[in-house]
Amino acid sequence: MTPDDPSGTGRPLAGGQGLKNALRRVFDGQIPNYGDYNLVFAAPHARGPEGPAYPIGYVVGYRWKPAELMIAPVDLAAIRGAGVPVEINMTNLAHALQWVDDGSYEVGTSTGRVFRFGVSADPVLDIGPGTPMRLTQEDDLVDFSSFMDAFIAMA
């Protein structure tokens, strides 16, 4: 066992409900009416080689009525907000699509903000030096994918 591999196995540790709760606290601390949103972790779309873990990402809140996304950047090493959250709804949505080549999503606002991100069932998050954690969100991904299908259809 080394400091870079706390589990001694070379595999990411299971993040469990504790990691989900920590990400929820980051989101809730930045978003009014936070209880109205379902959450998923999303990784920014990579432009080039990508390592096995994400040091920064988004906590994406979504709700069906009114149809809306809230994208909150998160610094995973510190488990805290990493920027100003962006609300995307039918009043400021410029485009929404899913890329065929890799399944990632892209949403853009009428003010020119564009986010491209991927949501997977079990992403590996780098929550600190040498501390990769796997986040299980299979059930969340099913609901989010259905939401995005509807959101894209409304765009």
C-alpha positions, 0 to 999 in steps of 0.5 A: 500500500502506498499513499497513491493507492490507499486501497492497495488494489489499484482500483477506485474505492466505492464512493457510496452514499457519503459521496452522493451526500457531499455532492448534494451539499455542494449543490444545495449550498449554491442553488435556491429551491435546491430540493426541487432537483434530481442530481447526477454527476457529469464530467466535462467533455474531454478534448484529448486524452483523458485519465481515469478520474475526473478532478473537476466536474459538474453536479447537474440538477434537473427537474421536469416541471418546469423543464430546467437544468442547473449546472453547478461546477464542482472542485472534486478535490475540495468537494466544493463549488468551483464557479457560478452555477448556470440555469438553463430553461426554456427562456434561455435555451439556445440548443440541446443535443446528444452527440452520436459519436460518444453519447455526450450532451451539449446545451447552450444558452442564448447568452452564448454559454455552452456546456458539453458533458457526459454522464455515466453509470459509474464515473471515477472521481478524483477527490484528492491526490491518489484518492479515486472514488467510483460513484454509482448512479445507474438508476439516476442515469436512467431518469436523467437520460429520459429527461434529456430526451424530453429536453432535447425534443423541446429545444 
